[in-house]
Amino acid sequence: MDIPRDMPMVGVRTTTGRGFTPEELAAQAAERIVSISDTAHPAIRDQAIAFKGTIETVVREYLKQAVRSDRTTVYNALNDAGHPELAELIRRL
């Protein structure tokens, strides 16, 4: 099996007392999506760095929307189950 030796195979990131933020996840996603060679021509490198920033911004905004959408789903489920006070706490997060 031909395994590239210059790319890490496994990486671990953790948080304490919380989950990852959309910003943190977007940065991780952009790192995986866009790879920039150390030997790339400077003009191509600059373009790749700009593209990576764009990818991070787009992913971050969609992750934020996913969080809002999920909270809406949880809010409605709690409200429908007869727990309006708990639903309101979720809405305020």
All heavy atoms as an XYZ file, in Angstrom:
721
protein
N       0.845     -1.174      0.000
C       0.000      0.000      0.000
C       0.892      1.240      0.000
O       1.802      1.359      0.814
C      -0.894     -0.030      1.243
C      -1.946      1.002      1.242
S      -3.129      0.560      2.537
C      -3.520      2.141      3.104
N       0.629      2.145     -0.901
C       1.432      3.359     -1.017
C       0.792      4.465     -0.178
O      -0.234      5.022     -0.542
C       1.527      3.779     -2.481
C       2.487      4.920     -2.689
O       3.405      5.077     -1.863
O       2.315      5.648     -3.680
N       1.404      4.762      0.966
C       0.884      5.778      1.875
C       1.784      6.998      1.802
O       2.992      6.892      1.994
C       0.839      5.254      3.327
C      -0.076      4.031      3.407
C       0.385      6.345      4.280
C      -0.049      3.337      4.748
N       1.203      8.177      1.484
C       2.040      9.377      1.432
C       2.628      9.681      2.809
O       1.926      9.701      3.809
C       1.080     10.479      0.991
C      -0.289      9.941      1.153
C      -0.182      8.450      1.216
N       3.915      9.908      2.854
C       4.594     10.124      4.124
C       4.577     11.582      4.567
O       4.895     11.870      5.710
C       6.025      9.623      4.024
C       6.077      8.155      3.654
C       7.349      7.525      4.158
N       7.448      6.155      3.698
C       6.977      5.114      4.363
N       6.376      5.280      5.496
N       7.115      3.900      3.887
N       4.213     12.481      3.675
C       4.238     13.901      4.020
C       2.899     14.424      4.536
O       2.782     15.576      4.895
C       4.698     14.738      2.832
C       3.792     14.574      1.626
O       3.065     13.570      1.557
O       3.815     15.452      0.752
N       1.871     13.568      4.553
C       0.559     13.978      5.043
C       0.206     13.194      6.296
O       0.328     11.975      6.313
C      -0.517     13.747      3.984
C      -0.413     14.679      2.799
S      -1.757     14.472      1.634
C      -3.181     14.732      2.664
N      -0.232     13.884      7.346
C      -0.637     13.154      8.550
C      -1.859     12.287      8.266
O      -2.790     12.727      7.598
C      -0.957     14.253      9.556
C      -0.998     15.534      8.812
C      -0.370     15.310      7.475
N      -1.840     11.070      8.764
C      -2.948     10.147      8.549
C      -4.059     10.360      9.580
O      -5.214     10.149      9.297
C      -2.452      8.700      8.623
C      -1.476      8.341      7.524
S      -2.210      8.430      5.888
C      -3.332      7.070      5.960
N      -3.665     10.738     10.777
C      -4.628     10.886     11.856
C      -4.356     12.194     12.583
O      -3.209     12.566     12.811
C      -4.511      9.711     12.854
C      -5.460      9.899     14.019
C      -4.762      8.386     12.160
N      -5.409     12.884     12.922
C      -5.282     14.090     13.729
C      -6.375     14.096     14.784
O      -7.473     13.599     14.548
N      -6.068     14.623     15.930
C      -7.041     14.681     17.020
C      -7.125     16.110     17.520
O      -6.106     16.748     17.783
C      -6.640     13.745     18.181
C      -7.613     13.870     19.336
C      -6.552     12.308     17.701
N      -8.333     16.600     17.628
C      -8.580     17.923     18.205
C      -9.673     17.750     19.249
O     -10.637     17.032     19.028
C      -9.018     18.905     17.124
C      -7.913     19.172     16.138
C      -8.326     20.206     15.126
N      -7.177     20.487     14.271
C      -7.253     20.659     12.984
N      -8.406     20.585     12.374
N      -6.172     20.910     12.283
N      -9.522     18.425     20.368
C     -10.498     18.303     21.438
C     -10.855     19.676     21.979
O     -10.160     20.654     21.734
C      -9.961     17.442     22.599
O      -8.823     18.086     23.158
C      -9.592     16.054     22.135
N     -11.949     19.714     22.706
C     -12.356     20.901     23.446
C     -12.638     20.463     24.876
O     -12.785     19.276     25.152
C     -13.618     21.548     22.854
O     -14.693     20.614     22.936
C     -13.421     21.959     21.411
N     -12.741     21.423     25.763
C     -13.052     21.115     27.153
C     -14.337     21.832     27.537
O     -14.420     23.056     27.435
C     -11.897     21.569     28.078
O     -10.707     20.897     27.671
C     -12.200     21.235     29.527
N     -15.326     21.076     27.939
C     -16.569     21.653     28.422
C     -17.481     22.230     27.357
O     -18.417     22.962     27.669
N     -17.211     21.931     26.091
C     -18.054     22.453     25.001
C     -17.775     21.652     23.739
O     -16.825     20.892     23.661
C     -17.755     23.924     24.740
C     -16.335     24.167     24.251
C     -16.076     25.637     23.939
N     -14.723     25.876     23.497
C     -14.290     25.714     22.241
N     -15.124     25.306     21.309
N     -13.039     25.982     21.921
N     -18.611     21.853     22.755
C     -18.349     21.274     21.441
C     -17.550     22.258     20.600
O     -17.196     23.348     21.056
N     -17.276     21.878     19.374
C     -16.571     22.771     18.465
C     -17.515     23.847     17.939
O     -18.693     23.598     17.723
C     -15.992     21.993     17.279
C     -14.806     21.157     17.639
C     -14.929     19.795     17.824
C     -13.563     21.734     17.803
C     -13.843     19.021     18.160
C     -12.457     20.974     18.144
C     -12.597     19.612     18.327
N     -16.986     25.038     17.739
C     -17.774     26.133     17.172
C     -17.807     26.005     15.649
O     -16.943     25.330     15.059
C     -17.146     27.493     17.534
O     -15.862     27.600     16.883
C     -17.011     27.673     19.036
N     -18.780     26.651     14.999
C     -18.785     26.646     13.539
C     -17.478     27.197     12.956
O     -16.994     26.704     11.936
C     -19.972     27.544     13.186
C     -20.908     27.376     14.335
C     -20.000     27.269     15.536
N     -16.890     28.180     13.622
C     -15.638     28.757     13.144
C     -14.496     27.735     13.184
O     -13.711     27.628     12.238
C     -15.273     29.993     13.974
C     -16.202     31.165     13.791
C     -17.515     31.081     14.573
O     -17.667     30.193     15.431
O     -18.397     31.920     14.307
N     -14.425     26.995     14.287
C     -13.380     25.972     14.420
C     -13.568     24.853     13.396
O     -12.604     24.405     12.770
C     -13.387     25.397     15.837
C     -12.932     26.376     16.894
C     -13.246     25.942     18.313
O     -14.194     25.154     18.530
O     -12.532     26.394     19.224
N     -14.805     24.408     13.229
C     -15.077     23.347     12.269
C     -14.830     23.802     10.838
O     -14.316     23.036     10.019
C     -16.518     22.846     12.432
C     -16.797     22.082     13.713
C     -18.284     21.816     13.871
C     -16.014     20.781     13.753
N     -15.169     25.043     10.532
C     -14.939     25.571      9.181
C     -13.453     25.627      8.875
O     -13.023     25.285      7.761
C     -15.573     26.951      9.041
N     -12.655     26.035      9.851
C     -11.201     26.074      9.649
C     -10.656     24.665      9.420
O      -9.804     24.456      8.548
C     -10.520     26.738     10.845
N     -11.155     23.692     10.185
C     -10.716     22.304     10.004
C     -11.116     21.787      8.626
O     -10.326     21.110      7.954
C     -11.322     21.413     11.086
C     -10.753     21.655     12.470
C     -11.432     20.793     13.524
O     -11.750     19.629     13.282
N     -11.661     21.368     14.692
N     -12.338     22.102      8.203
C     -12.807     21.657      6.888
C     -11.962     22.269      5.775
O     -11.570     21.570      4.831
C     -14.283     22.021      6.700
N     -11.685     23.555      5.874
C     -10.878     24.224      4.840
C      -9.486     23.609      4.762
O      -8.932     23.453      3.667
C     -10.794     25.721      5.118
N      -8.922     23.235      5.904
C      -7.606     22.583      5.918
C      -7.641     21.260      5.153
O      -6.678     20.899      4.474
C      -7.142     22.328      7.359
C      -6.651     23.551      8.082
C      -5.353     24.097      7.505
O      -4.476     23.294      7.081
O      -5.218     25.324      7.458
N      -8.742     20.521      5.284
C      -8.867     19.231      4.608
C      -9.216     19.389      3.129
O      -8.806     18.581      2.307
C      -9.937     18.374      5.285
C      -9.630     17.971      6.711
C      -8.605     16.915      6.791
N      -9.074     15.726      6.080
C      -8.499     14.565      6.123
N      -7.421     14.394      6.842
N      -8.961     13.540      5.455
N      -9.989     20.412      2.797
C     -10.449     20.600      1.422
C      -9.357     21.176      0.531
O      -9.190     20.757     -0.617
C     -11.707     21.500      1.388
C     -12.873     20.781      2.070
C     -12.067     21.893     -0.033
C     -14.065     21.666      2.364
N      -8.612     22.151      1.042
C      -7.611     22.857      0.236
C      -6.218     22.561      0.777
O      -5.908     22.867      1.918
C      -7.861     24.382      0.243
C      -6.822     25.089     -0.608
C      -9.259     24.704     -0.250
N      -5.396     21.989     -0.071
C      -4.013     21.696      0.283
C      -3.113     22.571     -0.577
O      -3.323     22.684     -1.783
C      -3.723     20.221      0.019
O      -2.372     19.928      0.264
N      -2.129     23.193      0.045
C      -1.243     24.106     -0.673
C       0.184     23.576     -0.562
O       0.726     23.445      0.540
C      -1.340     25.534     -0.108
C      -2.788     26.010     -0.134
C      -0.446     26.486     -0.898
C      -3.043     27.266      0.664
N       0.776     23.304     -1.691
C       2.135     22.767     -1.720
C       3.159     23.818     -1.305
O       3.029     24.997     -1.639
C       2.462     22.283     -3.133
O       3.823     21.936     -3.237
N       4.174     23.362     -0.588
C       5.276     24.249     -0.210
C       6.066     24.718     -1.428
O       6.720     25.755     -1.395
C       6.234     23.537      0.744
C       5.613     23.261      2.101
O       4.646     23.964      2.467
O       6.098     22.351      2.795
N       5.998     23.942     -2.500
C       6.781     24.262     -3.692
C       5.961     24.950     -4.779
O       6.451     25.137     -5.888
C       7.413     22.982     -4.266
O       6.371     22.064     -4.617
C       8.360     22.344     -3.261
N       4.738     25.330     -4.463
C       3.878     25.983     -5.464
C       4.440     27.356     -5.839
O       5.061     28.039     -5.018
C       2.465     26.140     -4.916
N       4.202     27.732     -7.074
C       4.589     29.065     -7.548
C       3.895     30.096     -6.655
O       2.731     29.914     -6.269
C       4.158     29.234     -9.004
C       4.610     30.507     -9.624
N       3.933     31.690     -9.443
C       5.684     30.777    -10.412
C       4.555     32.648    -10.097
N       5.628     32.109    -10.712
N       4.576     31.189     -6.296
C       3.992     32.183     -5.385
C       2.619     32.705     -5.821
O       1.741     32.897     -4.984
C       5.027     33.298     -5.357
C       6.314     32.621     -5.660
C       5.972     31.509     -6.617
N       2.423     32.897     -7.105
C       1.122     33.390     -7.575
C       0.033     32.351     -7.351
O      -1.083     32.674     -6.947
C       1.202     33.769     -9.054
N       0.362     31.106     -7.608
C      -0.602     30.020     -7.394
C      -0.852     29.837     -5.906
O      -1.978     29.630     -5.465
C      -0.106     28.718     -8.049
C      -0.092     28.896     -9.570
C      -0.950     27.530     -7.626
C       0.532     27.770    -10.334
N       0.223     29.940     -5.119
C       0.090     29.830     -3.658
C      -0.854     30.904     -3.123
O      -1.748     30.625     -2.329
C       1.458     29.957     -2.996
C       1.395     30.021     -1.473
C       2.756     30.207     -0.859
N       3.553     28.999     -0.873
C       3.282     27.918     -0.142
N       2.246     27.904      0.643
N       4.043     26.857     -0.196
N      -0.668     32.148     -3.571
C      -1.532     33.244     -3.120
C      -2.986     33.001     -3.496
O      -3.899     33.259     -2.705
C      -1.059     34.579     -3.702
C       0.275     35.026     -3.137
O       0.705     34.469     -2.101
O       0.891     35.929     -3.736
N      -3.195     32.502     -4.714
C      -4.552     32.210     -5.165
C      -5.163     31.085     -4.326
O      -6.335     31.152     -3.945
C      -4.528     31.820     -6.641
C      -5.902     31.715     -7.261
C      -5.818     31.420     -8.745
O      -4.864     30.790     -9.214
N      -6.813     31.862     -9.484
N      -4.377     30.062     -4.020
C      -4.872     28.944     -3.208
C      -5.207     29.400     -1.790
O      -6.208     28.972     -1.211
C      -3.842     27.818     -3.185
N      -4.386     30.274     -1.235
C      -4.652     30.794      0.118
C      -5.959     31.593      0.129
O      -6.780     31.451      1.040
C      -3.462     31.639      0.614
C      -2.269     30.727      0.898
C      -3.837     32.449      1.849
C      -0.966     31.461      1.149
N      -6.172     32.405     -0.914
C      -7.417     33.178     -1.007
C      -8.617     32.241     -1.157
O      -9.664     32.448     -0.524
C      -7.343     34.151     -2.180
N      -8.471     31.216     -1.981
C      -9.550     30.247     -2.188
C      -9.875     29.521     -0.883
O     -11.043     29.317     -0.544
C      -9.161     29.247     -3.274
C     -10.191     28.190     -3.520
C     -11.428     28.499     -4.065
C      -9.926     26.862     -3.207
C     -12.377     27.522     -4.297
C     -10.867     25.877     -3.425
C     -12.100     26.213     -3.974
N      -8.840     29.149     -0.146
C      -9.032     28.475      1.143
C      -9.827     29.359      2.102
O     -10.713     28.886      2.811
C      -7.675     28.126      1.738
C      -7.719     27.299      2.986
C      -6.292     26.958      3.386
C      -6.230     26.050      4.555
N      -4.846     25.709      4.897
N      -9.531     30.646      2.107
C     -10.286     31.586      2.939
C     -11.748     31.658      2.537
O     -12.640     31.722      3.391
N     -11.993     31.634      1.231
C     -13.369     31.649      0.736
C     -14.106     30.383      1.150
O     -15.261     30.441      1.598
C     -13.390     31.798     -0.798
O     -12.752     33.025     -1.142
C     -14.806     31.783     -1.342
N     -13.449     29.243      1.014
C     -14.057     27.968      1.421
C     -14.405     28.005      2.910
O     -15.501     27.619      3.323
C     -13.107     26.788      1.122
C     -12.955     26.580     -0.377
C     -13.567     25.501      1.811
C     -14.217     26.182     -1.090
N     -13.479     28.502      3.727
C     -13.720     28.573      5.168
C     -14.931     29.451      5.478
O     -15.779     29.093      6.305
C     -12.481     29.106      5.881
C     -12.595     29.067      7.383
C     -11.313     29.428      8.090
O     -10.228     29.220      7.531
O     -11.410     29.924      9.234
N     -15.048     30.575      4.800
C     -16.179     31.486      5.020
C     -17.502     30.832      4.641
O     -18.482     30.904      5.393
C     -15.982     32.782      4.209
O     -14.784     33.418      4.656
C     -17.152     33.729      4.380
N     -17.530     30.179      3.490
C     -18.771     29.534      3.025
C     -19.169     28.405      3.974
O     -20.333     28.310      4.393
C     -18.603     29.012      1.580
C     -19.762     28.122      1.174
C     -18.466     30.173      0.604
N     -18.219     27.560      4.341
C     -18.514     26.443      5.246
C     -18.992     26.971      6.595
O     -19.960     26.459      7.168
C     -17.286     25.519      5.402
C     -17.502     24.507      6.519
C     -16.980     24.814      4.093
N     -18.332     28.014      7.113
C     -18.717     28.591      8.407
C     -20.167     29.068      8.374
O     -20.941     28.795      9.297
C     -17.789     29.744      8.778
C     -18.149     30.375     10.118
C     -17.227     31.526     10.485
N     -17.284     32.585      9.500
C     -16.245     33.012      8.774
N     -15.053     32.473      8.919
N     -16.406     33.972      7.901
N     -20.564     29.770      7.324
C     -21.933     30.288      7.253
C     -22.963     29.169      7.173
O     -24.021     29.240      7.802
C     -22.075     31.260      6.085
C     -21.295     32.548      6.286
C     -21.571     33.218      7.635
O     -22.749     33.389      8.006
O     -20.588     33.550      8.329
N     -22.661     28.110      6.423
C     -23.587     26.983      6.350
C     -23.658     26.226      7.676
O     -24.734     25.748      8.064
C     -23.230     26.043      5.200
C     -23.820     26.515      3.889
C     -23.064     27.272      3.009
C     -25.143     26.229      3.560
C     -23.606     27.733      1.822
C     -25.696     26.685      2.376
C     -24.923     27.434      1.501
O     -25.466     27.894      0.333
N     -22.543     26.119      8.386
C     -22.576     25.472      9.701
C     -23.402     26.287     10.691
O     -24.157     25.719     11.491
C     -21.160     25.264     10.232
C     -20.351     24.171      9.547
C     -18.901     24.192     10.022
C     -20.967     22.803      9.788
N     -23.265     27.602     10.656
C     -24.084     28.450     11.537
C     -25.567     28.268     11.226
O     -26.399     28.189     12.137
C     -23.688     29.917     11.375
C     -22.374     30.271     12.021
C     -22.076     31.750     11.815
C     -20.797     32.170     12.488
N     -20.527     33.617     12.294
N     -25.902     28.192      9.942
C     -27.298     27.979      9.558
C     -27.782     26.610     10.021
O     -28.917     26.474     10.479
C     -27.473     28.116      8.044
C     -28.900     27.913      7.576
C     -29.883     28.888      8.205
O     -29.593     30.071      8.311
N     -31.022     28.403      8.630
N     -26.921     25.601      9.956
C     -27.300     24.263     10.417
C     -27.589     24.264     11.909
O     -28.547     23.629     12.367
C     -26.192     23.256     10.092
N     -26.781     24.989     12.687
C     -27.010     25.090     14.133
C     -28.363     25.756     14.402
O     -29.156     25.268     15.215
C     -25.861     25.852     14.826
C     -26.222     26.203     16.261
C     -24.580     25.055     14.766
N     -28.624     26.870     13.720
C     -29.911     27.566     13.910
C     -31.085     26.672     13.531
O     -32.101     26.613     14.239
C     -29.947     28.860     13.095
C     -29.070     29.962     13.651
C     -29.309     31.300     12.963
N     -28.974     31.282     11.558
C     -27.787     31.629     11.044
N     -26.812     32.011     11.842
N     -27.585     31.587      9.735
N     -30.940     25.955     12.426
C     -32.013     25.079     11.966
C     -32.266     23.942     12.958
O     -33.417     23.621     13.269
C     -31.643     24.512     10.592
O     -32.682     23.708     10.102
N     -31.200     23.359     13.486
C     -31.363     22.277     14.455
C     -32.020     22.781     15.739
O     -32.876     22.112     16.312
C     -30.014     21.631     14.756
C     -30.179     20.396     15.628
O     -30.851     19.445     15.183
O     -29.654     20.404     16.753
N     -31.619     23.954     16.174
C     -32.249     24.509     17.381
C     -33.736     24.766     17.159
O     -34.543     24.573     18.074
C     -31.537     25.794     17.810
C     -30.215     25.481     18.446
C     -29.629     26.659     19.154
N     -28.314     26.298     19.663
C     -27.304     27.127     19.768
N     -27.459     28.396     19.417
N     -26.149     26.720     20.231
N     -34.098     25.182     15.973
C     -35.512     25.376     15.657
C     -36.252     24.048     15.738
O     -37.360     23.965     16.297
C     -35.685     25.995     14.259
O     -35.062     27.276     14.240
C     -37.146     26.139     13.876
N     -35.640     22.998     15.212
C     -36.247     21.669     15.261
C     -36.425     21.206     16.705
O     -37.485     20.704     17.089
C     -35.383     20.660     14.476
O     -35.304     21.083     13.118
C     -35.958     19.256     14.541
N     -35.387     21.370     17.523
C     -35.453     20.959     18.934
C     -36.482     21.798     19.673
O     -37.287     21.272     20.460
C     -34.065     21.050     19.604
C     -34.157     20.839     21.101
C     -33.106     20.048     18.973
N     -36.499     23.106     19.427
C     -37.485     23.996     20.047
C     -38.903     23.513     19.745
O     -39.732     23.381     20.653
C     -37.292     25.432     19.539
C     -38.397     26.364     19.944
C     -38.353     27.037     21.160
C     -39.497     26.586     19.118
C     -39.377     27.893     21.551
C     -40.522     27.434     19.493
C     -40.464     28.088     20.706
O     -41.483     28.927     21.086
N     -39.181     23.250     18.476
C     -40.530     22.821     18.089
C     -40.887     21.466     18.695
O     -42.024     21.266     19.135
C     -40.654     22.786     16.567
C     -40.728     24.177     15.982
O     -41.238     25.103     16.595
N     -40.184     24.340     14.788
N     -39.913     20.543     18.745
C     -40.185     19.225     19.322
C     -40.508     19.339     20.811
O     -41.442     18.698     21.306
C     -38.983     18.299     19.105
N     -39.746     20.167     21.535
C     -40.013     20.356     22.967
C     -41.345     21.064     23.201
O     -42.106     20.698     24.097
C     -38.877     21.145     23.622
C     -37.559     20.393     23.770
C     -36.450     21.347     24.185
C     -37.708     19.251     24.759
N     -41.611     22.059     22.399
C     -42.884     22.786     22.508
C     -44.064     21.846     22.240
O     -45.045     21.842     22.995
C     -42.891     23.956     21.533
C     -43.500     25.193     22.120
O     -43.734     25.285     23.315
N     -43.747     26.168     21.277
N     -43.960     21.047     21.188
C     -45.027     20.109     20.828
C     -45.210     19.022     21.892
O     -46.297     18.477     22.051
C     -44.736     19.446     19.477
C     -44.822     20.428     18.319
O     -45.339     21.556     18.518
O     -44.339     20.082     17.219
N     -44.137     18.712     22.624
C     -44.210     17.688     23.669
C     -44.702     18.262     24.999
O     -44.740     17.558     26.007
C     -42.840     17.035     23.856
N     -45.061     19.545     25.015
C     -45.603     20.145     26.226
C     -44.561     20.702     27.176
O     -44.803     20.774     28.382
N     -43.412     21.098     26.657
C     -42.338     21.659     27.489
C     -41.942     23.053     26.997
O     -40.801     23.275     26.572
C     -41.116     20.741     27.481
C     -41.399     19.348     27.919
N     -41.649     19.025     29.238
C     -41.492     18.192     27.223
C     -41.868     17.732     29.335
N     -41.781     17.201     28.118
N     -42.868     24.004     27.054
C     -42.568     25.330     26.498
C     -41.431     26.058     27.219
O     -40.688     26.811     26.585
C     -43.889     26.090     26.641
C     -44.640     25.374     27.713
C     -44.206     23.933     27.627
N     -41.278     25.827     28.526
C     -40.197     26.500     29.255
C     -38.826     25.998     28.784
O     -37.900     26.781     28.570
C     -40.311     26.280     30.775
C     -41.619     26.753     31.380
C     -42.730     25.702     31.286
O     -42.448     24.529     30.963
O     -43.888     26.072     31.525
N     -38.711     24.704     28.631
C     -37.465     24.116     28.143
C     -37.202     24.543     26.695
O     -36.067     24.860     26.322
C     -37.517     22.591     28.257
C     -36.237     21.818     27.968
C     -35.084     22.338     28.826
C     -36.462     20.333     28.221
N     -38.264     24.573     25.898
C     -38.135     25.016     24.507
C     -37.596     26.439     24.453
O     -36.726     26.760     23.630
C     -39.484     24.919     23.795
N     -38.084     27.288     25.330
C     -37.628     28.684     25.364
C     -36.152     28.777     25.744
O     -35.424     29.613     25.206
C     -38.492     29.499     26.328
C     -38.199     30.976     26.335
C     -38.363     31.656     24.983
O     -39.133     31.172     24.126
O     -37.703     32.696     24.781
N     -35.697     27.928     26.661
C     -34.276     27.910     27.006
C     -33.401     27.545     25.797
O     -32.351     28.147     25.572
C     -34.010     26.925     28.160
C     -34.552     27.338     29.529
C     -34.372     26.197     30.519
C     -33.859     28.594     30.014
N     -33.856     26.580     25.038
C     -33.134     26.175     23.818
C     -33.113     27.327     22.817
O     -32.090     27.620     22.201
C     -33.769     24.921     23.192
C     -33.613     23.704     24.118
C     -33.205     24.652     21.795
C     -32.184     23.256     24.338
N     -34.231     27.997     22.662
C     -34.308     29.099     21.706
C     -33.337     30.209     22.043
O     -32.758     30.846     21.173
C     -35.729     29.674     21.652
C     -35.940     30.692     20.538
C     -37.281     31.399     20.656
N     -37.365     32.251     21.817
C     -36.785     33.449     21.951
N     -36.050     33.943     20.982
N     -36.942     34.163     23.054
N     -33.083     30.424     23.335
C     -32.208     31.506     23.774
C     -30.726     31.193     23.645
O     -29.894     32.088     23.836
C     -32.513     31.862     25.226
C     -33.840     32.522     25.389
C     -34.062     32.894     26.833
N     -35.407     33.371     27.049
C     -35.893     33.676     28.230
N     -35.132     33.539     29.318
N     -37.121     34.096     28.350
N     -30.366     29.944     23.361
C     -28.942     29.593     23.234
C     -28.278     30.350     22.110
O     -28.792     30.638     21.111
C     -28.773     28.086     22.981
C     -29.034     27.169     24.151
C     -28.904     25.722     23.709
C     -28.075     27.441     25.290
